[in-house]
Amino acid sequence: MIRQPSRHCTVELQALPARIGQVRHVISAQLRYWRLDPLIDPAALGLTELLANVHRHARPSKRCTVQLCSLVDQLTIAVHDHDPRLPQLRAADTWETCGRGLALIAALSESWGVRPDGTGKVVWFTLPALPPALQEPPTVPPRWTRAPLEHTWTAAGPRTWIRGAGVG
């Protein structure tokens, strides 16, 4: 089956710490607009990791492009930078303070990968998405089927009764 992109968003930026936060807000707003609210947190976390890698490792510049592509059942987030060196998944030692970014991407995503792309590389990951009509409806707390309980204190101790029932 051939799947055509149903929605697409592209943001170009310099991967500096202040810009990373701004792009997270933009991406979160876009996902809300697409009614993919349940994907905001994992998408923002994965995107933050990819942009932090660009900020830390990409040479000669920190310029990159973030692309979101929402298909019927999948959201793909990709970051293209101009550094041709491909990142590799590795196991960080317990004492290391970095080196877990791609492992985090692998854990939170349905799939992920890296590919050379002309002037650099693209690192991407996917999250499962359902259109709003197929998502589980939010659970609404039931309305009171009876009158609420009232609590009072008397000299003999606490008393509880159903409001309006006249029993205690």
N, C-alpha and C positions, 0 to 999 in steps of 0.2 A: 504494500500500500504506500502510495506517495502522500506525504503530509506536507502541506503548504504552511508557511508561517502565518499565524493569524494576527500576531502583533509583534512589533519590533521597536526597539528604542536604542539609541546610540548616544553616548556621552564621551567627549574628548576632554582630557585633563592632564595636568602635571601632577604626578603622584607624590604630593607633599602631604604631610600629616593633616593640615587644615583642610585641604581639598578632599582628602579621603572621607572625612566626616560629612562634608557637603554632598558628595556623590552618594553616600549612604542615604541621606535624606531625600535626594532626588529619586533614587531607585525605590525607596520605600513608598514615596508618593505615587510613583508610576505603578507599582504593584497594587496599591490601594485602588487606583483608578481602574486597573484591569480586574479588580475584585478578586485578587489573589492574596488577600490578607494573611492566610496561614503560612505563606511562603516568605513573609517579610523578614522574620528573624533568621532563618537559615540562609536566605539569600544575602542579607546584610553581613552575616558572619563570614560566609565564604568569600564575598566580594572584598571585605576588609583584609582577609588573609592574602588574596591575590594582589591587591593594591599595595599592601605592606611589602610583599616580595618585590614588586616593581620598584618601590621606593628604596629598598635595601640593596637590590642586586642589579637592576637594569642599567646598562651603559650603552651608548654614550649619554642618553638623556633619560629623564624620568617621564617623558611624554607617553601617554597610552590612550587607548580607546576601550571603553566598556560597552559591551553590546548585550542587550537582553532580547531574547527571542522566545515568545510564548506560543507554543503549539497547543493543540486541543488538550493533550494530556501531559505536557512536559514544558518546563521552563529551563532554558539554557542561558547561562551567564558566562560570557567570554571576555577576557582581557587580552588585548593585543599590545605588545610593546616592541621597541626597536632593537632589543638585545637578542642576538641569534642563539645565545647559550640556553640550552634546554634544562629546566629544573628536573631534579630526580627525587623521587620519594625515598626517604631514608629513615632509619630508626634512630631517634635522638636518645642519648644517654640521659639518665634521670637527673643528672646534675646540670645539663645544658639548659640554657634559658631560651633557646630558639631552635628551629629545625623541625618543628612539628606541623607547620602550615599545610603542606600537602597531605599529611596523614589526617589532619582535621577535615580537609576538603573531601578526602576519600570516605571518611566516616559519615559525614553529613549528607553526601550526595548519592544520587542513584547511579551516576557514572561520571567520570571525569577524564581529562586527557590533556596532552600537550602536542602541538604540531608546529613545525617550522612554517613561516608565512612570509615569503619574499624578503622583507627588510627586517624581520625579527621572528617572533613566535606568538602563538595564541595559546593561552591556558584557559580551559573551560570546564564547567561542571553543570550537571543537570539535576533538577529537582522534579519529583512527580507533581503534576498539577491536574486538577479537574475543573471543568467550567463551573461557574456558580450554580447552574441548574442541577448539576450532579453531586455537588458537595452536600454533606450532611447538614440538615437544617439545624440552626442553633437550638439548644434545649432551653425551653422557657419554663421557669419554675411554675408549678401548679398554683392555681388560685386557692384561697382558703375554701375548703368544702364545708367547714364548720366554723363557728365563732372561735376566735383565738382564746388561749388560756390567759387567765389573769392570776397574778400572784399577790397575796397580801400577807402581812405579818400580824399575828394577834398575840395576846399574852400567852396563849397556849402553844404557839409556834406558827410555822408557815401554813397557809391554806391556799389551795389551788382550786379554781372552778372554771367552768366554761362560761364565758360572758353571755348573759341573757338566759342561761339555763336555770339559774336560781338554786343550784345545788353546790355544796361545797365539801 
